[in-house]
C-alpha cells in the first residue's frame, strides 16, 4: 500500500488556525507547516524536525543527499537555511520569543539548530509582509516580462530584513558582466545535460517522488513531464539541451534582476547562513509580486562556479545564481507533510 506523504494541500495553511491557547509544543508543530514550504535544491526537502516540549530542533536530512549533483551537501544545507528562515518568520509573526543554540552537539553534525522558546511575547513590527509571502512563493520556469523594470527601492529594502553572518547577495547590474554570466549559464547547461551521472541521478529522485509516493495520481503533471523530457537528454542527440541552454541564456539577459548568493566561507554554517539570507530576500520579492527562477548548473559544476567568482571579481564563494522578475506565478510543487518530517 502506498502512503502518500506528499501533496499540494500543505500550501493551504491558514494563519487563523494557529493554536493560540494550546501548549507550546502544539504551536511549534503548527510552525512546521510553514517551514516545509521553503524552497530546496531540486525539491529535495532535506530537513527533519524534533519537538521536545518548548524546544524545536532542525536537522539536515542526509538521506536526501544527491551524491552526484551535490557531493558536499552544499545545496542541502542551503535548503535547510531556507526552512529555518520560514520558521523564524512564522514564529515572529505569532509573537514568539526564543533563544538559539547552533550545532549544539559536535557528535551529530546534521543537528543544525535548537530553538528554545520562552514564556514571552514580542512585537516584531512589519514581519507580516514576509509571513504572508511564505505560502505564495513558488519557483518560476517561465519567461519574465521583458520591459518591466524593478524599482530601485527594492534593493535598499531587501537589505533591511536580515543581516546574515558572512552571506550576501551580489546583484549583477552591468551589461558587460551580465553578458559574461549569461554565456557561463549556457556553457554550464550544456555540460550538465551531457553528464549521464547527473541527469540519471536527478531522474531517479523525480521518479521516486512520482511513483513511490503516488504523485502520478495527484494531478501533479509538471514533475512527471519533466522526468520524461529528461530521458531525451541521456541519448547522443543534444539538440534539445543546447536549445534549452540558449533559452536560459536569453532569459538571464532579459531578467530585470539577476543575483548571486555569496558567502565569505564555504562550509556548513556558511551554507545555512546563505539559505537564511536568500529566503528573507525571496519572501520580500514575493511580497512585491516578483518571481524567482534558478540557474542551478553554474553552482553545481566546480569549474563554472569558480569562473562565476572571477567574472564578478569576488573573493567570496558563489552559492546560487538566480533571476527575478514579473510574470506568471510558478506552479506549486508537492511537499511532504509535517508528519513525514518529524523525528
PyMOL commands that set and color helices and strands:
alter all, ss='L'
color gray80, all
select helices_A, chain A and resi 9-12+15-17+24-35+41-43+62-64+74-93+128-131+153-158+175-194+196-212+215-217+221-232+239-254+268-287+296-300+302-311+338-341
alter helices_A, ss='H'
color red, helices_A
select strands_A, chain A and resi 6-7+47-52+55-60+96-102+111-121+167-171+257-263+291-294+317-325+335-336
alter strands_A, ss='S'
color yellow, strands_A
deselect
rebuild
show_as cartoon
